[in-house]
Structure formats: C-alpha cells, structure tokens
Amino acid sequence: MSLPPAGHATLPGIVSVHAGADGTVNVWRRDPQTAASQVQSTRQRGWVYARNLSDLSHLSDQLTVTAEPAPAHATYHAQDLAPDGRLDERAYRYLLSGPSPRQLETEIQRGAMSARGLSARPSLGDLSGYIRLGYVEQYLISTGQTYHQGLTFDQPVRLQFDLETTSLSPDEGRIFLIAVRDNRGLETLLEARQAAQEGEMIEAFLDLVQERDPDVIENHFIHGFDLPFITARARKLGIPFRLGRAGDGVPWTVEDGSRTPLWACPGREILDTLDAVRRLPLPSAGLKAVARHYGIAPDNRVYLEGAEIVNTYRDNPKAVRKYALQDVQEVDELARIVLAPSFALARLTPRPYHKLTRAGPAKGVLEPMLIRAYYEAGRPFPASEKGQHDPHKGGHVQLHAEGVLSHVVKADVASMYPSIIRAEAIGPRQDELGIFNRIVSDLTTQRLEHKRQARIAALPEAERREHHAMQDAMKLIVNAAYGYLGAGRLARMGDRGAADQVTARGRELLQRVTAALEARGVQLIESDTDGVYFSTGTEIGEPAERALIAEVSATLPEGITLEFDGRAQAMLSHQIKNYVLLRYDGTLDVSGASFESSRSERYGTTFLRTALLALLQEDVAGVQAVFQDVMDQLSTRAYTNADVGTRVRIGKTREAYAQTREKRKEAHLEAAWQAGLPFKVGDRLDLYVREGQGLTVMTDPDGHDYDVKHYQAALVQSYATRLRKALDPADWDQLFGGRGAGLFDRPVQEMQVRWRPVAEQESVEA
C-alpha cells in the first residue's frame, strides 16, 4: 500500500506513544508479522519554533546559537534556519530546543515575564512568536514516525466495554454490569448483583484489561460517560485504576474545548465512536440509531430505554445481559466503519490515533504535516499572511428546480477543489518549499488508486476495506486543503487570495458542466461546488447516463474529470442540500435537517418516510391515506408517549438556569425544573406535551396521556408541510388543511406531483 513520505520512519507497528513533559517517551508497538506487543523507552529534547530569541536573553551562555542542529553537549540551543537573514521578519526563524519540554517551556515563560513586562507566568500557547506542538507530536515529527505503519485495522488488539449503571451519576448510582469483548475472541459479562460486589467486579475488569493487553479501547460515548463513571466509582471504592500499560493511576484527561474531555491513558488509545459519528451527516448520533442506519444491528436486537434497564435486570436479567453484549458487538462493527479512516489517517500525519476523531482536518491534520515538512527540511516555518482576519467565503451552490422530478442522475467532479489546486499548482504564497501543493497532488493520485482498488470485487474483503479506509483518509486531507487556504490567519499558512483563485476556477468549471448538461437536454436540479443533480425526464438507462456524463467530461480541462455518482427513480428537491431520493431498488436516501433531525418525534418520522415513499411513487392517494391513518392513531391514542416524545440535550446546569429563569423561561429547561431534576450540561431528557400540562419530562414512556390536538397540529405544521413543494398549493391545502372535502375539490386520484424551476437569485454561497 503506497503512502506519502513520512520522514525517515523506521518503526513499524506503532500503536501508542506516551511522551511526558520531563522528556521521557514510551513507544508501544504491535509487530505486524508476529502480533507480539513490545515497548521501548527513550528520551527527547523539547523543541519549538520561534520568531526571535528575545525571551531567552536571560540564559546568556547557556543558550548556543548555530546554523546546525543542537550538538550533544548543548543545554539550550537555537538552530538558526535562515543564517543569511533573508526572510520575512515574522517567519519562525529559530528551532529552539532544551533538555526536556518542561525545562524549555519554563525558560521561555520566565524570560517572557521579564522581557514583556508580564505580572503572571503565561502559558506558552498565549505567547505570540512560537509554534508549539504536543509532546507526542514533537516525538513523531523529530523521529519521522507515524502510527500504524504496516498494520491493518484489526491487527492491533481492540477491546470494547460498556457499563450498565443504576443512575447516570456515579455519586447517586453504581455499576451492576460490564460487558467486555475484543477482536481476539473474548466476549464476557462481569456482574455485581449486590452493591457490595461492585468493587470486586471493577477489579476483575481491570485485571481482564491487563490480561488481554489491548492496544485500543473503544465504546460509544466512552469519554463522556463510561470512563468518568468507572473512574469515579473506583476512586470512591479505593481501587487503583490501572487501565494503562504504565502501572497504577487514573487515566489523565486533556481538555480540548469540545463537549467532553478527551481521556487518554499511557499505552492504550481510547477511541470514542461517538466522536466519529458526530462528524457524519446522520439524523441521530445514538448507538442504536446509527447501528440501524448502517445495517449492523442484529435481527434479534434487544432494545431497552435507559430508565427501564435497572428494573428489567431485576426481573429479567437475561434480557439485560443480551442487551449489553449486543451493545459492545455493535460498537465493534461501528468502529470498523467510522474509525477505520482515522486509523488510516494516523499513518499519514504526525498525530496520535486517539486525537484524530476530533481533529479538524485542516488545522488538526494537514497543518502538522506542513510543519513536519519544514522541520525535516531545516527551513524556517513561514509567517501567516498579512492583513486578512476574516475567513474566506465558500463556493457557489444553486437550486435549479424544486418539487418531484423523475429519473435523476448525480454527476460529480472528482475532487474538484483538490484537482484545481493540483492542476494549477495553487498553494500559499509563503510556502517556499511548495509542500502544500505536493501533499495535495501526491495524496490525490494515491487516493484515486486506493478508490479503484476498493472497487475490485476479486480482492479479499479485508483488503478492499483497507483501500477504502485509506481513500477516505486521503480524501479528508485533500478536501481540507481548500478550507485551510481560506481560513485566513486561523491557519498558519492560510492564503485567502489562493482560496479565491480556487473557488473562482471552481465556479467557472461548474458553469461549464451545467451549461454542457443543459445543452444536452437535461433538467438541472441542484449544483453544489463539485457535483450536479439532474433529471433526464424519461428512463434512458444507466449506460446512456454514464455516456452522457463521459461526453461532458471530455470537454473539461486536463486533470478535471466528471464522474457518474449514482442514479435514482425520483427526487424530492425541497431546498438547497435538503432532498430525498427514491432509488431504483425502492430504498429512500434522505438528506438534510428538513427531513430528519435528532429531535424529530418517532410518529412524525414514520409518517414522513412513508408519505415520501408514496409521494416519490406519484401516489398522492397513498400520501393522504398514511396521513389519515396517523391522525386516527393520534386521536385514539394508539401511540405511546415514547412515540410522540423527543429527546433533547441540556445546555445549562440547574444553577445557571436559576439565574435567568425569572427573565426568560426556556421550555425544555422549565420542564426539567418543574420535575425537580438536578440537571447539568450534557444530560439528555425525554420530553413530551402532556394533556393539560404542556411540555413535560417523560416518566411513563408506555403511557398514552399526550396532548392529541397538539400532536395532530404538529403532524401538519412540522411534517406534512415538508411535502408542500411537491404538490399544487390547493391540493396540499385540501389534503392537510383540515377544512374537510369541498364541493369543487379535485378528486385525490387526479392529483399529481409537480416541480417548478427556481430562479438563479434563489441560490446561495456555501
């Protein structure tokens, strides 16, 4: 499997690196040939890029300055990367190094307090004039290493565990069951039916982890729930939490400004499938919903609501055991889908695996690759562009038609922006080495080859999965290239002028594509940056569709290719980036929050999907029938509270809401307040509109005391309204307006779906 150069990497099979502030580095490896685990220890000097040496003048003769790398005897050293002095004064001219990262940072901070007149010691990140990376990143860059060289996704030992608890709070509840499995055949349950057994169960779990010696630990929401809960319980019970490979101790956490802290422990990479799922355009990030979406939920899946689990375990422990094991089985299958690209990405960029599910592809993935290239070349890192503070605006998106159109084709300009960057040698003006364009060009070439290999049916499934993961990883980087250019001063090598050049060329190419398609008699539906949906009006067959696209592709400049990217029997075009496709196999593809969101009620989602299927089959009578059926089920209370309820995320603590409640009541928080719940940020609440009480916390999901009129109105206002653009306004009003049949109304059997062209001024910029 070809890869771009990654320095002078010599260690295959790196699965985890732990680097301390004192300069100690432990590197764990899984041998690609023997599967044996090994660890080696070393030391590293701390290093940072610096614009000048003014903060280190207090070091006097302890600081040596040469044009060469630090000699062995140097305590503090500055390598002058531009000894001739010919460079932008804002560039990072010096590579500073010290005996350890902590010692180097301490001297910079101490000197900055004096040189800059600061009253308190600053963090290095708050000081201008420096580029500092994490200690693991410093090790990977300085040694030319990356994770996972020579390893496939399942060669490391991957362990999944999931907790079942009596409460969401470790202060109020305990763990009564832990499901554990790994990719080496383990699948077991640890139980504590009595409170007194909890400590013994936690110790058994920790012993099992040490025995199985996983390289990777996975679960869904492991950072936000499982690890905080089990460490809190272990602490309360006086149990040393020896999860890592470096002895006893609680895993350390790194706050990274996101919803939840990032947990890490020496020697094992902790991966949260929820982090990966949140980056995908899915209507829900919950494990059960995502498993159903990807078709990995078993046919005999046990579904239990959180509030039911404890009581069910008391009365039917067998069901809860099955439920828990199926949780970790689904996490394993989900990880193969959503974590594999990050696993592959770790081979390409000098960052640890566990950070890549949260890393922004531009700043968090591409920029470390750029820094590595300048470090290895022994060149100053360029200064950021001058004068540009605001991020660059994106490309043009246009809706050409709305409503229901038949025989729809998607044509995709293969990696348009990366192709433009590559073909026209576009890159940051300050990139003297041309590294940016080289990375995009090399990865684009390799990505297309991996993409081709992934489609070869004759290859083993595991090998095709590896190719697919690599092309996904490379796609992430090359697609981030344009965004990196357009980030302005948010990116160290951002260049808005270069980004403007890319989008201007992209608009020109997209206009050529749409004009060429229109000239061939098709109806455009939506054009978006690098792709076009269009309707042929009548069924011409996939070979003819591919031939039409190939004909248009032949008119494009060298290096730019228009590709066939799918077909559908019909499409409901609702608004930009919100549409529904009926595939020729009868399945629906739904895109955009207009049709699915995490707060959609179950009854409404069921109605909408059934109605959309009928609508796209031009069966308006079928749409009316499903609408009337749902209205009847609501009026007879055939649905449960769970069917009409919605789950919301709490964004404030109870204490914070108390301070603003008198001035502004927030419906979902007020419901929690009235229920007397001690809510906090990140909690999830199930709510519904109760008859006579309004929005209420759900305590009886199997009950039927919801407000019928509210949900009947919501069926029209929140769901049926999304079908408006497919029907004549009078027909929609007749179907859903609630006024009853009129003397001059059109028979439903005569109603037809419709579409209309959209004026260009209704388009937007992405």
Sequence and secondary structure as in RCSB ss.txt:
>XXXX:A:sequence
MSLPPAGHATLPGIVSVHAGADGTVNVWRRDPQTAASQVQSTRQRGWVYARNLSDLSHLSDQLTVTAEPAPAHAT
YHAQDLAPDGRLDERAYRYLLSGPSPRQLETEIQRGAMSARGLSARPSLGDLSGYIRLGYVEQYLISTGQTYHQG
LTFDQPVRLQFDLETTSLSPDEGRIFLIAVRDNRGLETLLEARQAAQEGEMIEAFLDLVQERDPDVIENHFIHGF
DLPFITARARKLGIPFRLGRAGDGVPWTVEDGSRTPLWACPGREILDTLDAVRRLPLPSAGLKAVARHYGIAPDN
RVYLEGAEIVNTYRDNPKAVRKYALQDVQEVDELARIVLAPSFALARLTPRPYHKLTRAGPAKGVLEPMLIRAYY
EAGRPFPASEKGQHDPHKGGHVQLHAEGVLSHVVKADVASMYPSIIRAEAIGPRQDELGIFNRIVSDLTTQRLEH
KRQARIAALPEAERREHHAMQDAMKLIVNAAYGYLGAGRLARMGDRGAADQVTARGRELLQRVTAALEARGVQLI
ESDTDGVYFSTGTEIGEPAERALIAEVSATLPEGITLEFDGRAQAMLSHQIKNYVLLRYDGTLDVSGASFESSRS
ERYGTTFLRTALLALLQEDVAGVQAVFQDVMDQLSTRAYTNADVGTRVRIGKTREAYAQTREKRKEAHLEAAWQA
GLPFKVGDRLDLYVREGQGLTVMTDPDGHDYDVKHYQAALVQSYATRLRKALDPADWDQLFGGRGAGLFDRPVQE
MQVRWRPVAEQESVEA
>XXXX:A:secstr
      TT   TTEEEEEE TTSEEEEEEE TTT  EEEEEEE  EEEEES SGGGGGGGGGEEEESS   TT S
EEEEES TT  S TTSB EEEEESSHHHHHHHHHHHHHHHTT SS   GGGSTTEE   HHHHHHHHHT  TTTT
  TTSS EEEEEEEESSSSTTT  EEEEEEEETTS EEEEE SSGGGHHHHHHHHHHHHHHH  SEEEETTIIII
IHHHHHHHHHHTT     SSSSSS  EEE  SSSS EEEBTTBEEEEHHHHHTTS  S  SHHHHHHHHT S TT
     HHHHHHHHHH HHHHHHHHHHHHHHHHHHHHHHTHHHHHHTTTSSS GGGTTTS IIIIIIHHHHHHHHH
HHT  B    SS  S     EEEE EEEEEEEEEEEEETTHHHHHHHHTT   TT TT HHHHHHHHHHHHHHHH
HHHHT TTS HHHHHHHHHHHHHHHHHHHHHHHHHHTGGGSTT  HHHHHHHHHHHHHHHHHHHHHHHHTT EEE
EEETTEEEEE SS   HHHHHHHHHHHHTTS TT  EEEEEEEEEEEEEETTEEEEE TTS EEEESTTT  TT 
 HHHHHHHHHHHHHHHTT HHHHHHHHHHHHHHHHTT S HHHH EEEE  S HHHHHHHTTT   HHHHHHHHT
T    TT EEEEEEETTTEEEE S TT   B HHHHHHHIIIIIGGGGGGGS HHHHHHHHSSS   TT   GGG
    EEE  GGG EE 
